[in-house]
Amino acid sequence: MERLDYFIKRLLLIFPTFIGITGLCFLIVQFVPGGPVEQAIMQMKGFGGGEISIGDGAAQSISEKQRREIEAYYGFDQPVYQRYWKWLVTDRIGMAMPSYRFPNKTAWQLIKERFKVSVIFGITGFFLSYLVCIPLGIFKALRHNTTFDLTSSIIVFVGYAIPAFAMGMVLKMLLCGTVEGMWDIFPISGFHSEGYPLMPPLEKAKDIWMHMFLPVLCYVIGNFAVLTLLMKNSLIEQISRDYIRTVVAKGGSFTRAVWGHAFRNALIPIATGMGGILTVMFAGSVIIEQVFEIPGMGRLSLEAIVGRDYPVFMEILALTSLLGLLGNIFSDFLYVLIDPRINFQKS
């Protein structure tokens, strides 16, 4: 009963927490220099291109009336709380709000165009990270201080020390034919080839796999060391506990003690990051997507920040925050599944 009350409280806290996150960020972006009003004024003064035409059009000096018209065009003539309420309720957390950079599309339409790419890329990288790191961490724990443990630790830390963008650029040079004399095995950029829609199903799967291999490899390497060492240290700690020695003393084998008792308890720290499965499609690596020119959510968020496209940025922030809050609750639920002894009565 205490667990049920805990999860109900966590679910009820999502709304005020969401309002706090989005409200604070909305307030900040309203006062960041270089916003849509300033950009429109620069365009009218002839310092940039654009399709906005307000008042008398382009001019070398902007009158106060023209400035007010620009502010009204973007809704900046209203108080911040009214703009936030409009964004939250009328525009459905910004989903129906038009993009500043692409006025004929809403923020949600732009996100939907990148959603499929990010889901495939994010979920594949997420599962591969756990699929590789958990077994590797287990083997390192069971072979602690052996040659395998020391050798794999060197490889893990070398991979962790190399930044993801640097690894991506090196792999592109070696395997994408960008340097004369190197291998030309994988596509250099994008998520699929130009003739993708006309390909048969098997060719489509192969084409996407070839485009995804290097970016996903960089993503997995970036999470390699933390997950592997977390799994290793957690299992070593459980193996050294008294209950493992008790199982062995009562005639049970060490293998049974590890896999029947220690392994399940060692997964508890790992479960912390499993809630991130809900946000992988919105939390793609910006740098990796930029290096490989992948049209995903990470690249869209970077473009929105650089271009001051606040509707798109706020929409991504809102969805990421909401899914992140649900992911934290999902992680707690996994705690209970892994170890039923856990209770949240004091939480």
C-alpha positions in Angstrom: 0.0 0.0 0.0 2.9 2.3 0.8 4.3 1.8 -2.7 1.0 2.6 -4.3 0.7 5.8 -2.3 4.3 6.7 -3.3 3.7 6.3 -7.0 0.4 8.2 -6.8 2.2 11.1 -5.1 5.0 11.0 -7.8 2.4 11.1 -10.6 0.6 14.0 -8.9 3.9 15.9 -8.6 4.5 15.7 -12.3 2.2 18.6 -13.1 3.6 21.3 -10.7 7.2 20.1 -11.6 6.4 20.4 -15.3 5.0 23.9 -14.8 8.1 24.9 -12.8 10.5 23.7 -15.5 8.7 25.0 -18.5 7.7 28.3 -16.8 11.2 29.1 -15.8 12.7 28.3 -19.2 9.9 30.2 -20.9 10.7 33.2 -18.8 14.4 33.0 -19.6 14.0 32.7 -23.4 11.7 35.8 -23.4 14.7 38.0 -22.4 17.5 36.3 -24.3 19.2 38.8 -26.7 18.8 38.1 -30.4 15.2 36.9 -30.3 12.6 37.0 -33.1 11.9 40.8 -32.6 15.6 41.7 -32.8 16.1 39.5 -35.8 13.1 41.0 -37.6 14.4 44.5 -36.9 17.8 43.5 -38.3 16.2 42.1 -41.4 14.2 45.3 -41.9 17.4 47.3 -41.6 18.9 45.3 -44.4 21.3 43.2 -42.3 19.7 39.9 -43.1 17.2 38.1 -45.3 13.7 37.3 -44.4 10.1 37.2 -45.5 8.6 39.4 -42.8 7.0 42.6 -44.0 5.5 44.8 -41.4 4.4 48.4 -41.7 6.4 50.3 -44.4 8.8 47.5 -45.0 12.6 47.6 -45.0 14.2 50.8 -43.7 17.4 52.0 -42.3 15.8 53.2 -39.1 12.9 51.5 -37.3 10.2 53.7 -35.7 8.6 52.9 -32.4 5.4 52.1 -34.2 7.1 49.5 -36.4 8.8 48.0 -33.3 5.4 47.7 -31.6 4.0 46.1 -34.8 6.8 43.5 -34.8 6.3 42.8 -31.1 2.5 42.3 -31.7 3.3 40.0 -34.7 5.2 37.7 -32.4 3.0 38.2 -29.4 5.6 40.1 -27.4 3.2 42.9 -26.7 1.5 40.8 -24.0 2.7 40.2 -20.5 4.9 37.1 -20.0 2.2 35.2 -17.9 -0.3 35.7 -20.7 2.1 34.4 -23.3 2.9 31.4 -21.2 -0.7 30.6 -20.6 -1.3 30.8 -24.4 1.6 28.5 -25.0 0.5 26.1 -22.3 -3.2 25.9 -22.9 -4.2 27.5 -26.2 -1.3 26.2 -28.2 -1.3 22.9 -26.3 2.3 23.2 -24.8 3.4 24.8 -28.1 2.3 21.9 -30.3 0.0 24.2 -32.4 2.4 27.2 -32.3 4.0 28.0 -35.7 7.8 27.9 -36.0 9.6 31.2 -36.3 12.0 29.8 -39.0 9.3 27.9 -40.9 6.0 29.9 -40.4 4.0 27.4 -42.5 4.8 24.6 -40.1 4.0 24.1 -36.4 6.5 23.0 -33.9 4.9 19.6 -33.6 5.0 19.1 -37.4 8.8 19.8 -37.5 9.3 17.3 -34.6 7.2 14.6 -36.3 9.5 14.9 -39.3 12.5 14.0 -37.2 10.7 11.7 -34.7 11.1 8.4 -36.6 14.8 8.9 -37.1 15.5 9.7 -33.5 13.4 6.8 -32.2 15.3 4.3 -34.4 18.7 5.8 -33.6 18.0 6.4 -29.9 16.4 3.0 -29.0 19.1 1.1 -31.0 21.9 2.9 -29.2 20.2 2.6 -25.8 19.7 -1.2 -26.0 23.1 -1.9 -27.5 24.7 0.1 -24.7 23.1 -2.1 -22.1 23.4 -5.3 -24.2 27.2 -4.8 -24.4 28.0 -3.2 -21.1 26.1 -5.4 -18.7 27.7 -8.7 -19.9 31.1 -7.0 -20.1 30.8 -5.6 -16.6 29.7 -9.1 -15.3 32.7 -10.8 -16.9 35.1 -8.1 -15.6 33.7 -8.6 -12.1 34.0 -12.4 -12.2 37.6 -12.1 -13.6 38.7 -9.2 -11.4 42.4 -8.3 -11.7 43.0 -10.9 -14.4 44.5 -10.1 -17.8 41.0 -9.9 -19.4 40.0 -7.3 -16.8 43.0 -5.1 -17.2 43.0 -5.3 -21.0 39.3 -4.5 -21.3 39.7 -1.6 -18.8 42.3 -0.1 -21.0 40.1 -0.4 -24.1 37.1 1.0 -22.1 38.9 4.0 -20.8 40.6 4.8 -24.2 37.1 4.8 -25.8 35.7 6.9 -23.0 38.6 9.4 -23.3 38.0 10.1 -27.0 35.2 12.6 -27.5 32.3 11.3 -29.5 32.7 13.9 -32.3 36.4 13.1 -32.6 35.7 9.4 -32.8 33.0 10.1 -35.5 35.4 12.2 -37.6 38.1 9.6 -37.4 35.7 6.8 -38.4 34.4 8.9 -41.3 38.0 9.4 -42.5 38.9 5.7 -42.2 35.7 4.0 -43.3 33.7 6.5 -45.5 36.2 7.2 -48.3 36.8 10.8 -47.3 40.5 10.3 -47.4 42.2 8.9 -50.5 43.6 5.4 -49.9 41.2 4.7 -47.0 38.2 2.2 -47.0 34.9 3.3 -48.5 32.5 1.0 -46.7 29.9 3.2 -45.0 27.9 6.2 -46.2 29.4 9.5 -45.2 26.2 11.1 -43.9 22.4 11.1 -43.7 19.9 8.5 -42.5 19.2 6.8 -45.9 20.2 7.0 -49.5 18.5 9.1 -52.1 16.7 6.2 -53.8 15.5 4.8 -50.5 11.7 5.0 -51.2 12.1 2.8 -54.4 14.1 0.1 -52.6 12.6 -3.3 -51.7 12.1 -3.9 -47.9 15.4 -5.9 -47.4 17.4 -3.2 -49.3 15.8 -0.5 -47.1 16.7 -2.3 -43.9 20.3 -2.8 -45.2 20.5 0.9 -46.3 19.4 2.2 -42.9 21.7 -0.2 -41.1 24.7 1.0 -43.1 23.9 4.6 -42.3 23.3 3.9 -38.6 26.3 1.7 -37.9 29.0 4.4 -37.3 26.7 6.9 -35.4 25.4 4.2 -33.1 28.9 2.9 -32.5 30.0 6.4 -31.4 26.9 6.7 -29.2 27.6 3.3 -27.5 31.3 4.1 -27.0 30.3 7.3 -25.3 28.3 5.4 -22.6 30.7 2.4 -22.5 32.9 3.1 -19.5 30.2 4.4 -17.1 27.8 1.5 -17.6 30.5 -1.2 -17.7 32.3 -0.1 -14.5 29.0 0.6 -12.7 27.9 -3.0 -13.5 31.3 -4.4 -12.5 31.6 -2.5 -9.2 28.0 -3.2 -8.2 28.4 -7.0 -8.8 31.8 -7.1 -6.9 30.1 -5.4 -4.0 27.3 -7.9 -3.9 29.7 -10.9 -4.2 31.5 -9.7 -1.1 28.4 -9.6 1.0 27.7 -12.0 3.8 24.7 -13.6 2.1 26.8 -14.9 -0.8 29.2 -16.5 1.7 26.2 -18.0 3.5 24.9 -19.6 0.3 28.3 -21.1 -0.5 28.7 -22.3 3.2 25.4 -24.1 3.0 26.5 -26.1 0.0 25.4 -23.9 -2.9 27.8 -23.3 -5.7 29.5 -20.0 -6.3 27.8 -19.8 -9.7 24.4 -20.3 -8.2 25.1 -17.6 -5.6 26.2 -15.1 -8.2 23.4 -15.7 -10.8 20.6 -16.6 -8.3 21.3 -13.8 -5.8 24.0 -11.3 -6.4 23.2 -10.6 -10.1 19.6 -9.4 -9.3 20.8 -7.1 -6.6 23.6 -5.7 -8.7 21.1 -4.6 -11.3 19.6 -2.0 -8.9 22.0 0.8 -9.7 21.8 0.0 -13.4 18.0 0.4 -13.3 18.6 4.1 -12.6 19.3 4.8 -16.2 16.7 2.5 -17.7 14.0 5.2 -17.3 15.9 7.1 -20.0 14.2 4.8 -22.5 11.3 7.2 -22.6 13.5 10.2 -23.6 16.0 8.6 -26.0 14.1 9.9 -29.0 14.4 13.5 -27.7 17.8 13.3 -26.2 19.9 12.3 -29.2 23.5 13.3 -29.3 23.7 16.8 -30.9 27.3 16.4 -31.8 27.0 12.9 -33.3 24.0 14.0 -35.4 25.9 17.0 -36.5 29.0 15.1 -37.5 27.1 12.5 -39.5 24.4 15.0 -40.7 21.5 12.9 -39.3 18.2 14.7 -39.4 17.2 13.8 -35.8 15.9 15.6 -32.7 19.3 16.5 -31.4 20.2 18.4 -34.6 16.7 20.0 -34.6 17.2 21.3 -31.1 20.6 22.8 -32.0 19.1 24.5 -35.0 16.2 25.8 -32.9 18.6 27.3 -30.3 21.0 28.8 -32.8 18.1 30.2 -34.9 16.2 31.4 -31.8 13.2 29.3 -32.9 11.6 29.4 -29.5 8.4 27.5 -30.3 10.4 24.5 -31.5 12.9 24.7 -28.6 10.1 25.0 -26.0 8.2 22.1 -27.5 11.2 19.8 -27.4 12.0 21.0 -23.8 8.4 20.3 -22.8 8.2 16.8 -24.2 11.7 15.9 -22.9 10.8 17.2 -19.4 7.5 15.3 -19.3 9.0 12.1 -20.5 11.9 12.5 -18.2 9.6 12.9 -15.2 7.7 9.7 -16.3 11.1 8.0 -16.8 12.1 8.6 -13.2 8.9 7.0 -12.0 9.6 4.1 -14.4 13.0 3.7 -12.8 11.5 3.5 -9.4 9.1 0.9 -10.6 12.0 -1.2 -11.9 13.6 -0.9 -8.5 10.5 -2.7 -7.0 10.5 -5.3 -9.7 14.2 -6.1 -9.2 14.1 -6.0 -5.4 10.7 -6.4 -3.8 12.2 -5.5 -0.4 12.5 -1.9 -1.4 9.8 0.4 0.0 9.4 4.1 -0.4 7.6 4.8 2.9 10.2 7.4 4.0 10.5 9.0 0.5 
